[in-house]
Amino acid sequence: MRREDLPDVLEAEDIKKFLNIGINQTYDLCSSGQFHVIRIGRRIRVSKQVFLNWFEGSQSAEEVS
């Protein structure tokens, strides 16, 4: 999956495909606090820009909190 193909609001499955990791690793990453995650019930949502900033190392965990 390319950056251009990512939706503006990512779901766990989008992150999984982009990073080419397993779903358990994806949930562990989303629970790690390394980037801002929105939980709606059991669903996880992440802003594309927040995720890409984390991926590129442009934003530290302190800035996200």
CORPE-V15143 format. One record per run of one state. SS is the DSSP state (alpha for helix, beta for strand, coil for the rest). FROM is the first residue (numbers start at 0). LEN is the number of residues. If there is no record, write none. Layout:
ss->SS from->FROM len->LEN
ss->SS from->FROM len->LEN
This chain:
ss->coil from->0 len->2
ss->alpha from->2 len->3
ss->coil from->5 len->3
ss->beta from->8 len->2
ss->coil from->10 len->1
ss->alpha from->11 len->8
ss->coil from->19 len->3
ss->alpha from->22 len->9
ss->coil from->31 len->6
ss->beta from->37 len->3
ss->coil from->40 len->2
ss->beta from->42 len->5
ss->alpha from->47 len->9
ss->coil from->56 len->4
ss->alpha from->60 len->4
ss->coil from->64 len->1
